Amino acid sequence: MKLYPLALSCALLLAGQATAQITGRWKSVDDNTGEVKSIVEIFESGGKIFGKVVQIFPKPGEDPDPLCDKCPAEDNRHRKKILGMEIIRHMEAEGDEYAGGEILDPEVGRVYRCKLWLEGKNLKVRGYLGPFYRTQTWLRVP
Protein backbone atom coordinates (compact mmCIF):
# COMPACT_ATOMS: atom_id res chain seq x y z
CA MET A 1 0.00 0.00 0.00
CA LYS A 2 1.37 3.39 -0.98
CA LEU A 3 0.79 5.97 1.74
CA TYR A 4 2.61 8.85 0.07
CA PRO A 5 -0.25 9.83 -2.32
CA LEU A 6 -2.74 9.55 0.53
CA ALA A 7 -0.58 11.68 2.83
CA LEU A 8 -0.08 14.27 0.10
CA SER A 9 -3.83 14.41 -0.57
CA CYS A 10 -4.55 14.89 3.15
CA ALA A 11 -1.91 17.64 3.43
CA LEU A 12 -3.37 19.51 0.44
CA LEU A 13 -6.89 19.17 1.84
CA LEU A 14 -5.82 20.53 5.24
CA ALA A 15 -3.90 23.40 3.63
CA GLY A 16 -7.03 24.30 1.65
CA GLN A 17 -9.13 24.23 4.82
CA ALA A 18 -6.67 26.52 6.62
CA THR A 19 -6.80 29.00 3.73
CA ALA A 20 -10.60 28.82 3.72
CA GLN A 21 -10.68 29.57 7.44
CA ILE A 22 -8.48 32.67 7.17
CA THR A 23 -10.11 34.09 4.06
CA GLY A 24 -13.12 36.34 4.38
CA ARG A 25 -13.87 39.71 5.91
CA TRP A 26 -12.33 40.80 9.21
CA LYS A 27 -12.87 43.86 11.41
CA SER A 28 -9.50 45.42 12.18
CA VAL A 29 -9.50 46.54 15.79
CA ASP A 30 -7.02 49.06 17.16
CA ASP A 31 -5.09 47.33 19.94
CA ASN A 32 -4.73 50.59 21.89
CA THR A 33 -8.28 51.96 21.72
CA GLY A 34 -10.37 48.86 20.95
CA GLU A 35 -12.10 50.77 18.15
CA VAL A 36 -13.00 49.10 14.86
CA LYS A 37 -10.93 50.88 12.21
CA SER A 38 -11.82 49.05 9.02
CA ILE A 39 -12.99 45.87 7.39
CA VAL A 40 -10.28 43.99 5.53
CA GLU A 41 -11.06 41.24 3.04
CA ILE A 42 -8.49 38.45 3.21
CA PHE A 43 -8.23 36.45 -0.01
CA GLU A 44 -6.02 33.90 -1.73
CA SER A 45 -4.37 34.57 -5.07
CA GLY A 46 -1.70 32.46 -6.70
CA GLY A 47 -1.23 30.36 -3.57
CA LYS A 48 -0.55 33.43 -1.38
CA ILE A 49 -2.72 35.43 1.01
CA PHE A 50 -3.53 39.11 0.50
CA GLY A 51 -5.82 41.60 2.22
CA LYS A 52 -7.52 44.77 1.04
CA VAL A 53 -9.51 47.44 2.84
CA VAL A 54 -13.19 47.20 1.85
CA GLN A 55 -14.69 49.56 4.44
CA ILE A 56 -13.37 52.22 6.80
CA PHE A 57 -14.86 53.79 9.91
CA PRO A 58 -13.63 57.37 10.15
CA LYS A 59 -14.19 59.40 13.29
CA PRO A 60 -16.46 62.45 13.03
CA GLY A 61 -14.61 65.20 11.17
CA GLU A 62 -12.15 62.80 9.49
CA ASP A 63 -12.00 62.37 5.72
CA PRO A 64 -14.46 59.58 4.81
CA ASP A 65 -12.33 58.60 1.78
CA PRO A 66 -8.72 59.35 2.77
CA LEU A 67 -5.54 58.98 0.74
CA CYS A 68 -2.41 57.28 2.01
CA ASP A 69 -0.44 60.53 2.31
CA LYS A 70 2.05 58.97 4.73
CA CYS A 71 2.90 55.98 2.53
CA PRO A 72 6.50 56.18 1.31
CA ALA A 73 6.88 58.05 -1.99
CA GLU A 74 8.53 54.99 -3.58
CA ASP A 75 5.56 52.78 -2.66
CA ASN A 76 2.94 52.39 -5.41
CA ARG A 77 0.28 53.09 -2.75
CA HIS A 78 1.51 56.65 -2.04
CA ARG A 79 -1.36 59.15 -2.32
CA LYS A 80 -3.79 56.38 -3.32
CA LYS A 81 -7.18 55.85 -1.68
CA ILE A 82 -7.06 53.67 1.42
CA LEU A 83 -10.48 52.24 0.58
CA GLY A 84 -9.76 49.38 -1.80
CA MET A 85 -6.04 49.40 -0.97
CA GLU A 86 -4.16 46.12 -0.65
CA ILE A 87 -2.53 46.36 2.80
CA ILE A 88 -1.53 42.70 3.27
CA ARG A 89 0.69 41.14 0.59
CA HIS A 90 2.44 37.89 -0.27
CA MET A 91 1.67 35.84 2.86
CA GLU A 92 2.55 32.15 2.59
CA ALA A 93 1.37 29.21 4.69
CA GLU A 94 3.88 28.02 7.29
CA GLY A 95 2.12 25.31 9.26
CA ASP A 96 -0.90 26.88 10.97
CA GLU A 97 0.37 30.43 10.32
CA TYR A 98 0.97 32.71 7.38
CA ALA A 99 4.24 34.64 7.13
CA GLY A 100 6.83 35.88 4.67
CA GLY A 101 4.75 38.82 3.53
CA GLU A 102 4.06 42.35 4.66
CA ILE A 103 1.38 44.59 6.09
CA LEU A 104 1.01 48.33 5.58
CA ASP A 105 -0.30 50.62 8.32
CA PRO A 106 -1.75 53.47 6.23
CA GLU A 107 -2.12 55.73 9.28
CA VAL A 108 1.65 55.94 9.73
CA GLY A 109 2.69 54.90 6.22
CA ARG A 110 4.97 52.13 7.41
CA VAL A 111 5.34 48.62 5.98
CA TYR A 112 6.03 45.78 8.45
CA ARG A 113 6.93 42.13 8.11
CA CYS A 114 3.77 40.24 8.99
CA LYS A 115 2.46 37.03 10.51
CA LEU A 116 -1.18 35.90 10.60
CA TRP A 117 -2.79 33.05 12.51
CA LEU A 118 -6.15 31.99 13.84
CA GLU A 119 -6.73 31.86 17.58
CA GLY A 120 -10.18 30.47 18.23
CA LYS A 121 -12.53 32.47 16.00
CA ASN A 122 -10.22 35.49 15.88
CA LEU A 123 -7.45 36.44 13.49
CA LYS A 124 -4.16 37.49 15.08
CA VAL A 125 -2.25 40.01 12.98
CA ARG A 126 1.34 40.74 13.99
CA GLY A 127 3.57 43.36 12.39
CA TYR A 128 7.33 43.31 12.96
CA LEU A 129 9.85 46.13 12.78
CA GLY A 130 13.24 44.63 13.55
CA PRO A 131 12.98 42.73 16.84
CA PHE A 132 9.88 44.66 17.90
CA TYR A 133 6.31 43.67 17.12
CA ARG A 134 2.71 44.63 17.70
CA THR A 135 -0.23 42.23 17.59
CA GLN A 136 -3.85 43.03 16.88
CA THR A 137 -6.90 40.80 17.20
CA TRP A 138 -9.28 41.05 14.28
CA LEU A 139 -12.87 39.81 14.43
CA ARG A 140 -14.62 37.91 11.64
CA VAL A 141 -17.47 39.76 9.97
CA PRO A 142 -20.54 37.47 9.98
Secondary structure as UniProt FT lines:
FT   HELIX           4..22
FT   STRAND          24..29
FT   TURN            31..33
FT   STRAND          36..45
FT   TURN            46..47
FT   STRAND          48..56
FT   TURN            60..61
FT   TURN            69..70
FT   TURN            73..74
FT   TURN            76..79
FT   TURN            83..84
FT   STRAND          86..94
FT   TURN            95..96
FT   STRAND          97..105
FT   TURN            106..109
FT   STRAND          110..119
FT   TURN            120..121
FT   STRAND          122..129
FT   TURN            130..131
FT   STRAND          132..140
//
